[in-house]
Amino acid sequence: MRDDAKLASEGGAAGDGDVERWRATVYEPAVRRSGEREPRFTTSSEYEVKPLYTDDDLAGWNAREALGYPGEFPYTRGVQPTMYRGKLWTMRQYAGYATAEESNRRYRYLLAQGGSGLSVAFDLPTQMGYDADHPLAEGEVGKVGVSISSLEDMRTLFAEIPLERITTSMTINATAAILLALYIAVAREQGADIRKLSGTVQNDILKEYIARGTYIYPPRASMRIITDLFTYCADNAPRWNTISISGYHIREAGATAAQEIGFTLANGIAYVQAAVDAGLDVDRFAGQLSFFFNAHNLFFEEVAKFRAARRMWAHIMRDRFGAKDERSMLLRFHTQTAGSTLTAQQPDNNVVRTAYQAMAAALGGTQSLHTNARDEALSLPTEESALLALRTQQVLAYETGVGDTIDPLAGSYYVESLTNDLEARAWDYIHKIDELGGSVRAVEQGYIQREIEEAAYRYQRDLEDGRRVVVGVNRFQAAETTQPPILKVDPEVGRRQAAKVAALRERRDVEAVRAALAGLEAAARSNENLMPRILAAVEAYATLGEISDTLRAVFGEQREERRF
């Protein structure tokens, strides 16, 4: 066996220029003889993947500056010094359907099976600020999440679950302040110390205008509600993450990995700037910000994406906003595997996709993770498929050794090159958005939406032309012989929930509700923080729809801009 010194004397490292000799005399003749699998190899962000990476690809790269160490600026290698050697990521399975009673049973089941946090899915009426008995809610109650109209529903949702001892993530945006107020009210009833509550409310309205569409109010009114929530939690619930700035839905809408980083961090800049403009010191609230990313199919690109985002956010908070507290610079994020990659064809393949996506999230340093179930292209997950999705995380965490060392792909020529490229492309998007006047203006002008639509079109074209392969869809198809069992929501759920809301209105103190809603309206017309008023309204048993309508009367409603 030759030692390193002898190897160096016989030709040096592979990346010192010798790679060109190898390419010309070894690789290209082999390609001419047998060809390559595809005419081109690219990532989602149109990064041309070379056949080999060497130290030539990291010329001028300074590992100390670009990487640092775990728990130290710029946090490329992780936000905690020990990462998964100290504590594994939170295994947070996204769940919620039908009624609060049925969802509560699912939550207690997942916790009993080893889940370490809850992630609540709400139905569309709840997301859009309509009670279960509103005409626009008909046919949608309980379909894509749990129906919550009042404090009674929220109390039932978390029955026998000690809120002070678990973490809860709530995927809710336009009505986030109302759902957090309901959660706090239930915690108070349980005797919990509100200052010890931990979890996250998504509360990211900009990505709703960009990608999902579950908004209510115009952007500037929505930003006011969000900054009021920031202030309230900084004073009253310091362990609660006040926003989960979401790239997940941006990616699901068709964005590339670079766009997911660039648009998500640009939205983060907008939220921080809005809070600073409202008079908040950056180090008072920034430690409560969190992020939510997608784990998509291109494995190495996804690992690089998480690392690039972490490094960029540290520089944004330190250099742009002058943050001094290191907690303000930490990009802490939840990851969900990519729902848009799940297929109705050959649904068992989704288990494999999800496992690889989950490993990319772990290697990228996520703080919590949701793994999608195999049947989610067909319906909400069954109890059996939800358990298998949780077991996928547990096998990853306890059997693969993926968390035994920190950032194990650091120093890989390919991964570091990808990380640098994604960062450069994402900065380009942020600079463009800055030129347009920030994320709110970029959304109002339709810039971000157009960029995502164009990327989605390119991906669909590649799929139809066969340049991208989806197993079971455009290659390796098979006749489907069996239909897996799927979860079906009883159509009676909507009628039962509507009757429940109507009965509540008959029992409650009507004058107390009127007074609470009048106080909320007055606060909305002034500069008063809305959160205490919303909390008073939910504790008086005002419904989610009534609170939303009170704010609609003051702020108006956002209408979708049609672009052709």
C-alpha positions as CSV (number, residue, x, y, z in Angstrom):
1,M,0.0,0.0,0.0
2,R,1.4,3.4,-1.0
3,D,1.6,6.2,1.6
4,D,0.2,9.7,1.1
5,A,3.6,11.2,0.4
6,K,4.4,8.7,-2.3
7,L,0.9,9.2,-3.8
8,A,1.5,12.9,-3.9
9,S,4.8,12.5,-5.6
10,E,3.2,10.3,-8.3
11,G,0.6,12.7,-9.3
12,G,-0.9,14.7,-6.5
13,A,-4.5,15.2,-5.5
14,A,-7.2,14.4,-8.0
15,G,-8.3,18.0,-8.0
16,D,-5.1,19.8,-8.9
17,G,-5.8,19.9,-12.6
18,D,-5.2,16.2,-13.2
19,V,-9.0,15.9,-13.5
20,E,-8.9,17.3,-17.0
21,R,-6.4,14.6,-18.0
22,W,-8.7,12.0,-16.5
23,R,-11.7,13.5,-18.3
24,A,-10.1,13.6,-21.7
25,T,-8.3,10.3,-21.7
26,V,-10.4,8.1,-19.5
27,Y,-14.0,9.4,-19.0
28,E,-14.8,10.8,-22.5
29,P,-13.6,7.7,-24.4
30,A,-15.8,5.6,-22.1
31,V,-18.8,7.8,-22.9
32,R,-18.1,7.6,-26.6
33,R,-18.1,3.8,-26.3
34,S,-21.2,3.3,-24.1
35,G,-22.9,6.6,-23.8
36,E,-24.6,8.1,-20.7
37,R,-28.0,7.5,-19.3
38,E,-29.4,11.0,-20.1
39,P,-28.6,13.8,-22.4
40,R,-28.1,16.1,-19.4
41,F,-27.9,15.8,-15.6
42,T,-29.4,18.7,-13.7
43,T,-30.9,19.6,-10.3
44,S,-34.3,21.2,-9.9
45,S,-32.5,24.6,-10.0
46,E,-30.9,23.9,-13.4
47,Y,-27.5,23.3,-11.9
48,E,-25.5,21.2,-14.3
49,V,-24.2,18.1,-12.4
50,K,-20.7,17.2,-13.5
51,P,-19.5,13.6,-13.7
52,L,-16.9,14.1,-11.0
53,Y,-16.1,16.8,-8.3
54,T,-12.6,17.5,-6.9
55,D,-11.0,20.2,-4.9
56,D,-10.8,22.3,-8.1
57,D,-14.5,22.9,-7.6
58,L,-13.8,24.5,-4.2
59,A,-11.0,26.8,-5.3
60,G,-10.7,29.7,-2.9
61,W,-13.2,28.0,-0.5
62,N,-12.4,28.6,3.2
63,A,-13.9,25.8,5.3
64,R,-13.6,27.8,8.5
65,E,-15.5,30.8,7.1
66,A,-18.0,28.7,5.0
67,L,-18.7,26.0,7.6
68,G,-17.5,26.9,11.0
69,Y,-18.5,24.4,13.7
70,P,-21.9,23.1,14.9
71,G,-23.5,25.7,17.2
72,E,-21.2,28.5,15.9
73,F,-21.6,31.2,13.3
74,P,-22.5,30.7,10.4
75,Y,-24.2,27.5,11.6
76,T,-23.8,25.7,8.3
77,R,-23.1,22.5,10.2
78,G,-26.0,22.8,12.6
79,V,-27.6,25.1,15.1
80,Q,-26.8,23.0,18.2
81,P,-23.3,22.0,19.3
82,T,-24.3,18.3,19.8
83,M,-27.1,18.0,17.2
84,Y,-28.5,14.5,17.2
85,R,-25.8,13.1,19.5
86,G,-27.6,15.1,22.2
87,K,-31.2,14.9,21.2
88,L,-32.9,13.5,18.1
89,W,-35.2,15.6,16.0
90,T,-38.8,15.8,17.1
91,M,-40.9,13.2,15.4
92,R,-44.0,15.3,14.7
93,Q,-46.7,13.5,12.6
94,Y,-49.1,15.9,10.9
95,A,-52.6,14.8,11.7
96,G,-56.2,16.0,12.0
97,Y,-59.5,15.1,10.4
98,A,-63.2,15.1,10.9
99,T,-64.1,16.1,14.5
100,A,-62.1,17.2,17.5
101,E,-63.0,13.9,19.2
102,E,-61.7,11.7,16.3
103,S,-58.5,13.8,15.9
104,N,-57.9,13.6,19.7
105,R,-58.0,9.8,19.5
106,R,-55.4,9.9,16.6
107,Y,-53.1,12.3,18.6
108,R,-53.2,10.1,21.7
109,Y,-52.5,7.0,19.6
110,L,-49.4,8.6,17.9
111,L,-48.0,9.8,21.2
112,A,-48.5,6.3,22.6
113,Q,-46.6,4.9,19.6
114,G,-43.5,7.1,20.3
115,G,-44.3,10.3,18.6
116,S,-42.7,13.2,20.4
117,G,-44.8,16.2,19.3
118,L,-48.2,17.0,17.7
119,S,-48.8,18.7,14.4
120,V,-52.3,19.8,13.8
121,A,-54.0,19.9,10.4
122,F,-57.1,22.1,10.2
123,D,-59.9,21.8,7.6
124,L,-60.4,24.5,5.0
125,P,-63.3,26.4,6.8
126,T,-61.1,26.7,9.9
127,Q,-58.2,28.0,7.7
128,M,-60.5,30.5,5.9
129,G,-62.2,31.8,9.0
130,Y,-65.6,30.2,8.6
131,D,-67.6,28.3,11.3
132,A,-68.8,24.8,10.5
133,D,-72.3,26.0,9.9
134,H,-71.4,28.7,7.4
135,P,-72.8,28.1,3.9
136,L,-69.3,28.2,2.3
137,A,-68.2,25.5,4.7
138,E,-70.7,22.9,3.4
139,G,-69.0,19.8,2.1
140,E,-65.6,20.8,3.4
141,V,-66.0,20.3,7.2
142,G,-63.4,17.9,8.5
143,K,-62.2,16.9,5.1
144,V,-58.5,17.9,5.0
145,G,-58.1,18.5,8.7
146,V,-60.0,18.9,12.0
147,S,-62.9,21.3,12.3
148,I,-62.5,23.9,15.0
149,S,-65.1,26.6,15.5
150,S,-64.9,27.4,19.2
151,L,-63.2,26.9,22.6
152,E,-65.4,23.9,23.1
153,D,-63.8,22.2,20.0
154,M,-60.3,23.1,21.1
155,R,-60.8,21.8,24.6
156,T,-62.0,18.5,23.1
157,L,-59.1,18.4,20.6
158,F,-56.5,18.4,23.5
159,A,-58.5,16.4,26.1
160,E,-56.1,14.2,28.2
161,I,-53.1,15.8,26.5
162,P,-51.0,17.9,29.0
163,L,-50.1,21.0,26.9
164,E,-47.3,22.1,29.2
165,R,-45.4,18.9,28.6
166,I,-45.7,18.5,24.8
167,T,-44.8,20.6,21.8
168,T,-47.6,21.4,19.3
169,S,-47.3,22.7,15.8
170,M,-50.4,24.2,14.2
171,T,-50.5,24.6,10.5
172,I,-52.7,27.6,10.3
173,N,-52.1,31.0,8.8
174,A,-54.9,33.6,8.2
175,T,-56.6,32.5,11.5
176,A,-53.3,31.7,13.4
177,A,-53.9,34.4,16.1
178,I,-57.3,32.9,16.8
179,L,-56.1,29.3,17.0
180,L,-53.2,30.3,19.3
181,A,-55.6,32.2,21.5
182,L,-57.8,29.0,21.7
183,Y,-54.7,26.9,22.6
184,I,-53.7,29.3,25.3
185,A,-57.2,29.3,26.7
186,V,-57.3,25.5,26.9
187,A,-53.8,25.5,28.5
188,R,-55.1,28.0,31.1
189,E,-58.0,25.7,31.9
190,Q,-55.5,22.9,32.4
191,G,-53.6,25.0,34.9
192,A,-50.5,25.3,32.6
193,D,-47.9,28.0,32.9
194,I,-48.3,29.9,29.6
195,R,-44.7,30.9,29.7
196,K,-43.8,27.2,29.5
197,L,-45.9,26.4,26.5
198,S,-43.8,25.3,23.5
199,G,-44.6,24.8,19.9
200,T,-45.2,26.7,16.7
201,V,-48.0,28.4,14.9
202,Q,-47.3,28.6,11.2
203,N,-48.7,32.2,10.9
204,D,-47.0,32.7,7.5
205,I,-49.4,34.7,5.3
206,L,-47.1,35.8,2.6
207,K,-46.7,32.2,1.3
208,E,-50.5,32.0,1.2
209,Y,-50.6,34.8,-1.4
210,I,-47.8,33.1,-3.2
211,A,-48.6,29.4,-3.2
212,R,-51.7,28.2,-1.2
213,G,-54.5,30.7,-1.2
214,T,-55.9,30.4,2.3
215,Y,-55.7,34.1,3.0
216,I,-58.5,36.4,4.3
217,Y,-57.3,39.9,4.7
218,P,-55.0,42.1,2.4
219,P,-51.3,41.7,2.9
220,R,-50.7,44.8,5.0
221,A,-53.5,44.0,7.5
222,S,-52.2,40.5,7.7
223,M,-48.7,41.7,8.5
224,R,-50.2,43.8,11.3
225,I,-51.8,40.8,12.9
226,I,-48.6,38.8,12.7
227,T,-46.5,41.5,14.3
228,D,-49.1,41.8,17.1
229,L,-48.7,38.1,17.7
230,F,-44.9,38.5,17.8
231,T,-45.2,41.2,20.5
232,Y,-47.7,39.3,22.6
233,C,-45.6,36.1,22.7
234,A,-42.4,37.9,23.4
235,D,-44.1,39.2,26.6
236,N,-46.3,36.2,27.5
237,A,-45.2,33.0,25.8
238,P,-41.4,33.3,25.3
239,R,-40.9,29.6,24.4
240,W,-43.5,29.6,21.6
241,N,-42.3,29.9,18.0
242,T,-44.4,32.8,16.7
243,I,-44.1,31.9,13.0
244,S,-43.0,29.1,10.8
245,I,-41.8,30.8,7.7
246,S,-42.7,28.3,5.1
247,G,-40.8,27.2,2.0
248,Y,-42.7,23.9,2.0
249,H,-45.8,25.2,0.2
250,I,-43.7,27.3,-2.1
251,R,-41.9,24.1,-3.2
252,E,-45.2,22.2,-3.4
253,A,-46.5,24.8,-5.9
254,G,-43.6,24.0,-8.2
255,A,-40.6,26.1,-7.1
256,T,-37.0,24.9,-7.4
257,A,-34.8,24.3,-4.4
258,A,-33.1,27.7,-5.0
259,Q,-36.4,29.4,-5.2
260,E,-37.6,27.7,-2.1
261,I,-34.6,29.2,-0.2
262,G,-34.7,32.6,-1.8
263,F,-38.4,33.3,-1.5
264,T,-38.7,31.8,2.0
265,L,-35.8,33.9,3.3
266,A,-37.1,37.0,1.5
267,N,-40.4,36.5,3.3
268,G,-38.5,36.1,6.6
269,I,-36.8,39.4,5.9
270,A,-40.2,41.0,5.4
271,Y,-41.5,39.7,8.7
272,V,-38.4,40.8,10.6
273,Q,-38.5,44.2,9.0
274,A,-42.2,44.6,9.8
275,A,-41.6,43.8,13.5
276,V,-38.6,46.2,13.6
277,D,-40.8,48.9,12.0
278,A,-43.4,48.3,14.6
279,G,-40.8,49.1,17.3
280,L,-39.6,45.7,18.4
281,D,-36.0,45.1,19.1
282,V,-34.7,42.4,16.8
283,D,-33.2,40.3,19.6
284,R,-36.4,40.4,21.5
285,F,-38.4,38.4,19.0
286,A,-36.1,36.8,16.5
287,G,-35.3,33.8,18.7
288,Q,-38.9,32.8,18.4
289,L,-38.9,32.6,14.6
290,S,-38.8,29.2,12.9
291,F,-38.9,27.8,9.4
292,F,-40.6,25.0,7.5
293,F,-39.0,23.4,4.6
294,N,-39.7,20.6,2.0
295,A,-37.6,17.5,1.7
296,H,-37.9,16.7,-2.0
297,N,-36.5,13.9,-4.2
298,L,-33.1,15.0,-5.4
299,F,-31.2,13.8,-2.3
300,F,-27.9,15.8,-2.4
301,E,-29.6,19.0,-3.6
302,E,-31.9,18.8,-0.6
303,V,-29.0,18.3,1.9
304,A,-27.2,21.3,0.4
305,K,-30.4,23.4,0.4
306,F,-30.8,23.1,4.2
307,R,-27.1,23.9,4.8
308,A,-27.2,26.9,2.5
309,A,-30.4,28.3,4.1
310,R,-28.9,28.1,7.6
311,R,-25.7,29.9,6.5
312,M,-27.7,32.6,4.7
313,W,-30.1,33.3,7.5
314,A,-27.2,33.8,10.0
315,H,-25.7,36.4,7.7
316,I,-29.1,38.1,7.1
317,M,-29.8,38.5,10.8
318,R,-26.3,39.6,11.8
319,D,-25.3,41.8,8.8
320,R,-28.7,43.1,7.7
321,F,-30.6,43.5,11.0
322,G,-27.7,43.9,13.4
323,A,-28.7,41.0,15.7
324,K,-26.4,40.4,18.6
325,D,-28.0,37.4,20.4
326,E,-26.9,34.2,18.7
327,R,-30.4,32.8,19.1
328,S,-31.6,35.5,16.6
329,M,-29.2,34.1,14.0
330,L,-30.3,30.5,14.2
331,L,-32.4,29.0,11.4
332,R,-34.3,26.4,13.2
333,F,-36.6,24.4,11.0
334,H,-39.2,21.7,10.7
335,T,-39.2,19.5,7.6
336,Q,-42.0,17.6,5.9
337,T,-41.4,15.1,3.1
338,A,-42.7,16.2,-0.2
339,G,-46.4,15.6,-0.7
340,S,-46.3,16.6,-4.3
341,T,-44.0,13.6,-5.0
342,L,-46.5,11.1,-3.8
343,T,-48.2,9.1,-6.4
344,A,-51.7,7.4,-6.5
345,Q,-50.1,4.8,-8.8
346,Q,-48.2,2.1,-6.9
347,P,-48.7,3.8,-3.6
348,D,-46.2,1.5,-1.8
349,N,-43.5,3.3,-3.7
350,N,-44.3,6.3,-1.6
351,V,-42.8,4.6,1.5
352,V,-39.4,4.4,-0.3
353,R,-39.6,8.0,-1.5
354,T,-40.4,9.3,2.0
355,A,-37.6,7.3,3.6
356,Y,-35.0,8.9,1.3
357,Q,-36.5,12.4,1.7
358,A,-36.5,11.9,5.5
359,M,-32.8,10.9,5.4
360,A,-32.0,14.1,3.4
361,A,-33.7,16.1,6.1
362,A,-31.7,14.4,8.9
363,L,-28.4,14.8,7.0
364,G,-29.4,18.5,6.5
365,G,-29.9,19.0,10.2
366,T,-33.6,19.5,10.7
367,Q,-35.0,20.1,14.2
368,S,-38.3,18.3,13.6
369,L,-39.7,16.0,10.9
370,H,-43.0,14.8,9.5
371,T,-42.9,11.8,7.2
372,N,-45.9,11.6,4.8
373,A,-47.9,8.4,4.6
374,R,-48.1,6.1,1.6
375,D,-51.8,6.7,0.9
376,E,-51.8,10.6,1.0
377,A,-52.1,10.9,-2.8
378,L,-55.5,9.1,-2.3
379,S,-56.9,10.4,1.0
380,L,-56.0,11.4,4.5
381,P,-53.8,8.7,6.0
382,T,-55.3,5.6,7.7
383,E,-54.1,4.8,11.2
384,E,-52.0,2.0,9.8
385,S,-50.3,4.1,7.2
386,A,-49.7,6.9,9.7
387,L,-48.0,4.4,12.0
388,L,-45.8,3.2,9.2
389,A,-44.8,6.8,8.4
390,L,-43.8,7.2,12.1
391,R,-41.9,3.9,12.1
392,T,-40.0,5.2,9.0
393,Q,-38.6,8.0,11.2
394,Q,-37.9,5.7,14.1
395,V,-35.9,3.3,11.9
396,L,-34.0,6.2,10.4
397,A,-33.2,7.6,13.9
398,Y,-32.4,4.4,15.8
399,E,-31.1,1.9,13.2
400,T,-29.1,3.7,10.5
401,G,-26.5,5.7,12.6
402,V,-27.4,8.9,10.6
403,G,-27.3,11.0,13.7
404,D,-24.1,9.6,15.2
405,T,-21.8,12.3,13.8
406,I,-22.7,15.9,13.0
407,D,-23.0,17.1,9.4
408,P,-21.4,13.9,7.9
409,L,-21.4,15.2,4.3
410,A,-19.4,18.3,5.1
411,G,-16.3,18.6,2.9
412,S,-17.8,16.6,0.1
413,Y,-16.7,18.3,-3.1
414,Y,-20.1,17.8,-4.6
415,V,-22.2,18.8,-1.6
416,E,-20.2,21.9,-0.8
417,S,-20.3,22.9,-4.5
418,L,-24.1,22.4,-4.5
419,T,-24.4,24.4,-1.3
420,N,-22.4,27.3,-2.7
421,D,-24.4,27.3,-6.0
422,L,-27.8,27.2,-4.2
423,E,-26.7,30.0,-2.0
424,A,-25.6,32.2,-4.9
425,R,-28.9,31.5,-6.8
426,A,-31.0,32.2,-3.7
427,W,-29.2,35.5,-3.1
428,D,-30.0,36.5,-6.7
429,Y,-33.7,36.1,-5.9
430,I,-33.4,38.0,-2.6
431,H,-31.6,40.9,-4.4
432,K,-34.3,41.0,-7.1
433,I,-37.1,41.1,-4.4
434,D,-35.2,43.9,-2.6
435,E,-35.2,45.9,-5.9
436,L,-39.0,45.5,-6.1
437,G,-39.4,46.8,-2.6
438,G,-39.5,43.6,-0.6
439,S,-41.7,40.5,-0.4
440,V,-45.0,42.3,0.0
441,R,-44.5,44.4,-3.1
442,A,-43.1,41.4,-5.0
443,V,-46.3,39.5,-4.1
444,E,-48.5,42.4,-5.0
445,Q,-46.8,42.7,-8.4
446,G,-47.0,38.9,-9.0
447,Y,-43.2,38.5,-9.4
448,I,-42.8,35.5,-7.1
449,Q,-45.9,33.8,-8.3
450,R,-44.8,34.0,-12.0
451,E,-41.3,32.6,-11.2
452,I,-42.9,29.6,-9.5
453,E,-45.4,29.1,-12.3
454,E,-42.6,29.0,-14.9
455,A,-40.5,26.5,-12.8
456,A,-43.6,24.3,-12.4
457,Y,-44.2,24.4,-16.1
458,R,-40.6,23.4,-16.9
459,Y,-40.8,20.5,-14.5
460,Q,-44.1,19.3,-16.0
461,R,-42.7,19.6,-19.5
462,D,-39.6,17.5,-18.4
463,L,-42.0,14.9,-16.9
464,E,-44.1,14.6,-20.0
465,D,-41.0,14.4,-22.3
466,G,-39.4,11.8,-20.1
467,R,-36.4,13.8,-19.0
468,R,-37.5,13.4,-15.4
469,V,-38.6,9.9,-14.3
470,V,-41.4,9.2,-11.8
471,V,-41.5,5.4,-11.2
472,G,-44.9,4.0,-11.8
473,V,-46.1,7.2,-13.6
474,N,-44.1,7.8,-16.7
475,R,-41.9,4.7,-16.5
476,F,-42.3,1.3,-15.0
477,Q,-46.0,1.5,-15.0
478,A,-48.1,-1.5,-13.9
479,A,-51.8,-2.3,-14.0
480,E,-53.3,-1.5,-10.6
481,T,-54.9,-4.7,-9.3
482,T,-55.8,-3.7,-5.8
483,Q,-57.0,-0.5,-4.1
484,P,-55.5,0.1,-0.7
485,P,-57.9,0.9,2.2
486,I,-58.4,4.7,2.5
487,L,-59.8,6.8,5.2
488,K,-63.2,8.3,4.5
489,V,-64.7,11.1,6.5
490,D,-68.4,10.5,7.4
491,P,-70.5,13.1,5.5
492,E,-72.5,13.5,8.6
493,V,-69.5,15.2,10.3
494,G,-70.5,18.6,8.7
495,R,-74.0,18.4,9.9
496,R,-73.0,17.4,13.4
497,Q,-70.4,20.1,13.7
498,A,-72.9,22.7,12.4
499,A,-75.5,21.6,15.0
500,K,-72.8,21.8,17.7
501,V,-71.9,25.4,16.9
502,A,-75.6,26.4,16.8
503,A,-76.1,24.8,20.2
504,L,-73.2,26.7,21.6
505,R,-74.7,30.0,20.4
506,E,-77.9,29.2,22.3
507,R,-76.1,28.5,25.6
508,R,-73.4,31.2,25.8
509,D,-73.7,34.7,27.4
510,V,-74.7,36.7,24.3
511,E,-73.9,40.1,25.9
512,A,-70.4,38.9,26.9
513,V,-69.8,37.9,23.3
514,R,-71.0,41.2,21.9
515,A,-68.8,43.1,24.3
516,A,-65.8,41.1,23.5
517,L,-66.3,41.4,19.7
518,A,-66.9,45.2,20.1
519,G,-63.6,45.5,22.0
520,L,-61.8,43.6,19.2
521,E,-63.3,45.8,16.5
522,A,-62.2,48.9,18.4
523,A,-58.7,47.5,18.8
524,A,-58.5,46.7,15.0
525,R,-59.4,50.3,14.2
526,S,-56.7,51.5,16.5
527,N,-53.0,50.6,17.1
528,E,-53.9,48.4,20.1
529,N,-52.4,44.9,20.1
530,L,-55.1,42.5,18.9
531,M,-54.0,39.3,20.8
532,P,-55.4,40.1,24.2
533,R,-58.7,41.1,22.6
534,I,-58.8,37.9,20.6
535,L,-58.1,35.8,23.7
536,A,-60.9,37.6,25.6
537,A,-63.3,36.9,22.7
538,V,-62.5,33.1,22.5
539,E,-62.8,32.8,26.3
540,A,-66.3,34.5,26.0
541,Y,-67.1,31.7,23.5
542,A,-67.1,33.9,20.4
543,T,-66.6,31.6,17.5
544,L,-63.7,31.6,15.0
545,G,-66.0,32.8,12.3
546,E,-67.4,35.7,14.4
547,I,-63.9,36.8,15.3
548,S,-62.8,36.6,11.6
549,D,-65.9,38.5,10.4
550,T,-65.2,41.2,13.0
551,L,-61.7,41.7,11.5
552,R,-63.1,41.4,7.9
553,A,-65.4,44.3,8.6
554,V,-62.3,46.5,9.5
555,F,-59.6,45.1,7.2
556,G,-61.6,43.9,4.2
557,E,-60.8,40.8,2.2
558,Q,-58.1,40.0,-0.3
559,R,-59.2,38.9,-3.7
560,E,-57.2,36.7,-6.0
561,E,-55.4,38.3,-8.9
562,R,-56.0,36.4,-12.1
563,R,-52.9,36.2,-14.3
564,F,-53.1,34.8,-17.8
